[in-house]
Amino acid sequence: LAIKELSLVNKIIQHILAEFQENILTIFSSSDHLTLAQIEEAITEPFKQSICQIISAYASQLDEHIHNNKAGRKKEGLVVVRTKDKRTLLTTFGEVTYHRTYYRSTKSGQYQHPVDDLLATGPYARISDHLALTLVEAAQKMSYAQSAQYAAAGQISRQSVMRALRRAQPKEAAL
């Protein structure tokens, strides 16, 4: 991203962190005495939400940068087909939702979301690579259901854990 776009992302991050700080101060002022366990429990969810908001802001800003860079798009042969396609990915921190632009390449004739390519997410992926890795590691020690609960707070199915595990296993070489 260009310096101008990074300053916008910086402002968004500052706003998100200010909200996070306000939430933390509210938690601390709600009681005269909090145990470490209470602090951890109270802070975890706002922390995860803030991270998801930051990732969403970055992805949206990246898409906007591509959309606004008309000279670069023309050079790559990308023509806008539609805007504001909603994308939701489940990450280790929770759901990340952003909007992206759908393009057609005049060079290859293929359709694509370039922001997905830049973020290295598959076109139909619903979980992040990091979450998939966490699921695979957990599935080696516990059941698929327990892995889903542990890594994704039960937001995905046992079958999704199984698919992540199968994708992670190397294919046997054909003889």
C-alpha positions in Angstrom: 0.0 0.0 0.0 1.1 3.5 -0.6 1.9 5.9 2.2 -1.4 7.7 1.9 -3.4 4.5 2.2 -1.2 3.4 5.2 -2.1 6.6 7.0 -5.8 5.7 6.6 -5.2 2.2 7.9 -3.2 3.8 10.8 -6.2 6.0 11.6 -8.6 3.1 11.6 -6.2 1.1 13.8 -5.9 4.0 16.2 -9.7 4.2 16.4 -10.0 0.4 17.1 -7.3 0.5 19.7 -8.9 3.5 21.4 -12.2 1.5 21.6 -10.2 -1.4 23.0 -8.6 0.8 25.6 -11.9 2.2 26.6 -13.3 -1.4 27.0 -10.3 -2.4 29.1 -10.6 0.7 31.4 -14.3 -0.1 31.8 -13.4 -3.6 32.9 -10.9 -2.4 35.4 -13.2 0.3 36.8 -16.0 -2.2 37.3 -14.5 -3.7 40.4 -12.1 -2.8 43.2 -10.2 -6.0 42.8 -9.9 -8.4 39.9 -8.1 -11.7 39.9 -5.7 -12.6 37.1 -8.3 -15.2 35.8 -11.0 -12.5 35.7 -8.8 -10.1 33.9 -7.8 -12.7 31.3 -11.4 -13.8 30.8 -12.7 -10.2 30.5 -9.9 -9.0 28.1 -9.8 -12.0 25.7 -12.9 -11.3 23.8 -12.4 -7.5 23.2 -8.8 -8.3 22.2 -9.9 -10.8 19.6 -12.6 -8.5 18.3 -10.0 -5.7 17.9 -7.7 -8.0 15.9 -10.5 -9.1 13.6 -11.5 -5.4 13.0 -7.8 -4.5 12.2 -7.5 -7.4 9.7 -10.9 -6.4 8.1 -9.7 -2.8 7.8 -6.5 -3.8 6.2 -8.2 -6.1 3.7 -10.8 -3.5 2.8 -8.1 -0.9 2.4 -6.0 -3.2 0.2 -9.1 -3.8 -2.0 -9.8 -0.1 -2.2 -6.2 0.6 -3.2 -6.4 -1.9 -6.1 -9.8 -0.4 -7.2 -8.4 3.2 -7.1 -5.2 2.3 -9.0 -6.8 2.5 -12.4 -3.4 2.7 -14.3 -2.2 -0.4 -12.5 -5.5 -2.3 -13.2 -5.3 -1.2 -16.9 -1.7 -2.5 -17.1 -2.8 -5.9 -15.6 -5.9 -6.0 -17.8 -8.4 -6.0 -14.9 -11.9 -4.7 -15.5 -14.4 -4.3 -12.6 -17.3 -6.7 -12.8 -18.9 -5.8 -9.4 -18.0 -4.2 -6.1 -18.7 -4.9 -2.5 -18.6 -8.7 -2.5 -18.7 -9.7 1.1 -16.2 -12.2 2.3 -16.1 -13.8 5.7 -13.2 -16.0 7.0 -13.0 -17.7 10.3 -9.6 -17.1 11.9 -8.0 -18.1 15.2 -9.3 -14.8 16.5 -12.8 -15.0 15.2 -14.7 -14.0 12.1 -13.1 -11.5 9.7 -15.4 -9.9 7.3 -14.4 -7.5 4.5 -15.7 -6.4 1.1 -13.8 -6.9 -2.1 -14.1 -6.1 -5.8 -14.6 -8.8 -8.5 -12.6 -8.3 -11.7 -12.3 -9.9 -15.1 -8.9 -10.2 -16.7 -8.9 -9.1 -20.3 -5.6 -11.0 -20.8 -6.7 -14.4 -19.5 -10.5 -14.0 -19.5 -10.6 -15.3 -15.9 -12.5 -13.8 -13.1 -10.9 -13.0 -9.7 -10.7 -11.1 -6.5 -7.1 -9.8 -6.4 -7.3 -9.0 -2.7 -7.8 -12.7 -2.0 -4.7 -13.4 -4.0 -2.7 -10.8 -2.1 -4.0 -12.1 1.3 -3.2 -15.7 0.1 -6.7 -17.0 0.8 -8.2 -19.6 -1.5 -11.2 -18.5 -3.6 -13.7 -20.7 -1.6 -11.8 -20.9 1.7 -13.9 -20.3 4.8 -11.2 -20.7 7.4 -7.7 -19.1 7.5 -4.6 -21.2 6.9 -3.4 -20.5 10.4 -6.7 -21.8 11.9 -6.5 -24.9 9.6 -3.0 -25.6 11.0 -4.2 -25.2 14.5 -7.1 -27.6 13.8 -4.6 -30.1 12.3 -2.4 -29.9 15.3 -5.3 -30.3 17.7 -6.8 -33.2 15.7 -3.6 -35.2 16.3 -4.3 -35.1 20.1 -8.0 -35.1 20.3 -11.3 -35.8 18.5 -12.5 -33.7 15.6 -15.3 -32.2 17.7 -12.9 -31.4 20.5 -10.5 -29.8 18.0 -13.2 -27.6 16.6 -14.2 -26.5 20.1 -10.6 -25.9 21.1 -9.4 -24.0 18.0 -12.6 -22.3 16.8 -14.9 -22.2 19.8 -17.1 -24.8 18.1 -17.8 -22.5 15.1 -16.9 -25.1 12.6 -18.0 -28.7 12.1 -16.1 -31.9 12.7 -16.1 -32.4 8.9 -14.3 -29.1 8.4 -11.6 -30.4 10.8 -11.4 -33.6 8.8 -11.1 -31.7 5.5 -8.3 -29.5 7.0 -6.5 -32.6 8.2 -6.8 -34.3 4.8 -5.5 -31.2 2.9 -2.5 -31.0 5.2 -1.5 -34.7 4.6 0.9 -35.1 1.7 -0.5 -37.0 -1.2 1.0 -40.4 -1.7 3.1 -40.6 -4.8 1.6 -42.7 -7.6 3.7 -45.7 -8.5 
